[in-house]
Amino acid sequence: QVPLVESGGGLVQAGGSLKLSCAASNSMFSMGWYRQAPGKQRELVATFIRGGTTQYGDSVYGRLTITGDNAKNTVYLQMNSLKPEDTAVYYCRASSWGVPGRVYWGQGTQVTVVS
C-alpha cells in the first residue's frame, strides 16, 4: 500500500480559494483528485499525468488548476472562485506505473463552501 498524504481542505466562503496537496511516497504515473458530495457519485476533478498532461472534470474546468512536482511526487489543486456546489470530500487518487497500474486512494479531505 502506498500512502497518500492529503492536506489543504477546509471551510471557505463562496468566491474564495483553497489549495489542496497530495503527496505519494513513490513515483506515480498519474495523480489527481476526485470528489464526492453527499448523495452523489464520486466524480473526476482533475488528473495530472507525470509527463505534464492534465485532465479536468466538466464541472470544474476553468476554475481549478492541477499542477505536479515530480521531484516531490506531489500534486496540487488550486481551487478558485469556489461555489457551494463544490462542497464535497475530495479524494486523492494515484495510479502506479505499469499496465495495468495499481490504483491508490487517499483518506479524503473535506471542502466546504458556504454562501
Long-range contacts (C-beta under 8 A, 24 or more apart in sequence): 1-104, 2-26, 2-28, 2-94, 2-96, 2-102, 2-104, 4-92, 4-94, 4-104, 4-105, 4-106, 4-107, 5-106, 6-90, 6-91, 6-92, 6-106, 6-107, 6-108, 6-109, 7-109, 8-77, 8-109, 9-90, 9-109, 9-110, 9-111, 10-110, 10-111, 10-112, 11-112, 11-113, 11-114, 12-82, 12-111, 12-112, 12-113, 12-114, 13-113, 13-114, 13-115, 14-82, 14-83, 14-84, 14-113, 14-114, 14-115, 15-81, 15-82, 16-82, 16-113, 17-78, 17-79, 17-80, 17-81, 17-82, 18-79, 18-82, 18-111, 19-76, 19-77, 19-78, 19-79, 20-76, 20-77, 20-79, 20-90, 20-92, 20-109, 20-111, 21-74, 21-75, 21-76, 21-77, 22-74, 22-75, 22-77, 22-92, 22-94, 22-106, 23-72, 23-73, 23-74, 24-73, 24-74, 24-94, 24-104, 25-73, 26-73, 26-96, 27-70, 27-73, 27-97, 28-73, 28-94, 28-95, 28-96, 28-97, 29-95, 29-96, 29-97, 29-98, 29-101, 30-94, 30-95, 30-101, 31-68, 31-73, 31-74, 31-75, 31-92, 31-93, 31-94, 31-95, 32-66, 32-75, 32-92, 32-93, 32-94, 33-66, 33-75, 33-77, 33-90, 33-91, 33-92, 33-93, 34-90, 34-91, 34-93, 35-86, 35-88, 35-89, 35-90, 35-91, 35-111, 36-88, 36-89, 36-91, 36-108, 37-85, 37-87, 37-88, 37-89, 40-88, 42-91, 45-77, 45-90, 46-77, 47-93, 48-75, 59-85, 60-86, 79-111, 82-111, 82-113, 83-113, 84-113, 84-114, 84-115, 85-113, 86-111, 86-113, 87-111, 87-112, 87-113
